[in-house]
Amino acid sequence: MTSPQDLGSTVISSAMTAFRNDQSRADKAAAQLPDEKLHVALDPNTNSIAVIMKHV
């Protein structure tokens, strides 16, 4: 039988792994753009990539 503490540790570990993978992909995607393009919003109703990344 799995204890609640073991289950909690497993969930947290899994979430941290998923976050690190997402962060790595986002960093690699952002590295493909020049810095000045990270701060450009494509339209007045959208945020720039830099703003979106800051929120994440």
Legacy VTK file of the C-alpha trace (Angstrom):
# vtk DataFile Version 3.0
C-alpha trace
ASCII
DATASET POLYDATA
POINTS 56 float
0.000 0.000 0.000
1.315 3.433 -0.922
1.341 6.045 1.804
-0.111 9.512 1.147
3.361 10.964 1.684
4.857 8.683 -0.999
2.049 9.607 -3.373
2.584 13.318 -2.703
6.318 12.992 -3.342
5.637 11.160 -6.597
3.195 13.830 -7.789
5.581 16.669 -6.916
8.506 14.908 -8.589
6.454 14.308 -11.728
5.280 17.936 -11.824
8.841 19.215 -11.412
10.072 16.984 -14.236
7.289 18.217 -16.518
8.063 21.850 -15.618
11.777 21.395 -16.337
10.999 19.800 -19.715
8.625 22.637 -20.636
11.141 25.231 -19.476
13.879 23.630 -21.568
11.699 23.646 -24.685
10.701 27.284 -24.099
14.339 28.310 -23.617
15.350 26.554 -26.841
12.488 28.195 -28.750
13.326 31.664 -27.392
17.005 31.181 -28.258
16.024 31.013 -31.926
14.863 34.653 -31.889
16.986 37.785 -31.663
16.440 39.611 -28.346
14.672 42.554 -29.985
12.001 40.246 -31.438
11.198 38.814 -28.011
9.737 42.198 -27.038
7.520 42.740 -30.090
3.773 42.205 -29.761
2.358 41.116 -33.107
-0.839 43.065 -32.535
-2.210 45.519 -29.967
-4.347 42.809 -28.351
-1.496 40.368 -27.724
1.542 40.160 -25.480
5.123 39.801 -26.630
6.939 36.518 -26.125
8.979 38.136 -23.331
5.818 39.102 -21.423
4.315 35.637 -21.839
7.530 33.985 -20.651
7.654 36.305 -17.637
4.183 35.146 -16.595
5.145 31.498 -16.885
LINES 1 57
56 0 1 2 3 4 5 6 7 8 9 10 11 12 13 14 15 16 17 18 19 20 21 22 23 24 25 26 27 28 29 30 31 32 33 34 35 36 37 38 39 40 41 42 43 44 45 46 47 48 49 50 51 52 53 54 55
